[in-house]
Amino acid sequence: MNSQKYIEISGLVFIVVAILHLVRASAGWLLVINGYTVPIYVSWIVVVLIGYMAYQSLELKDKKSSSTSSFEIKPVTKKKTTRRKTVRKIVKK
């Protein structure tokens, strides 16, 4: 599996999770995890966060598909540094 396919699948999973939380928050479904009832406002927060993650992953997929390579190798150039000469004063006593 290449990276573009992985990013696309993860974006779709994020979309599904965001939609499920949106439906839960809208319909008022109860979510009980290990005996603890998760408040509805948590689903609204999750919709925003997971929705943003889905958007970013699909944007990344589009950026990767438009570029010819996933990364570039650039030559490293060294900067020429100038050394300052330290002047020492000899003090006669």
Sequence and secondary structure as in RCSB ss.txt:
>XXXX:A:sequence
MNSQKYIEISGLVFIVVAILHLVRASAGWLLVINGYTVPIYVSWIVVVLIGYMAYQSLELKDKKSSSTSSFEIKP
VTKKKTTRRKTVRKIVKK
>XXXX:A:secstr
  HHHHHHHHHHHHHHHHHHHHHHHHHT  EEETTEEE HHHHHHHHHHHHHHHHHHHHHHHHHHHSSSS     
                  
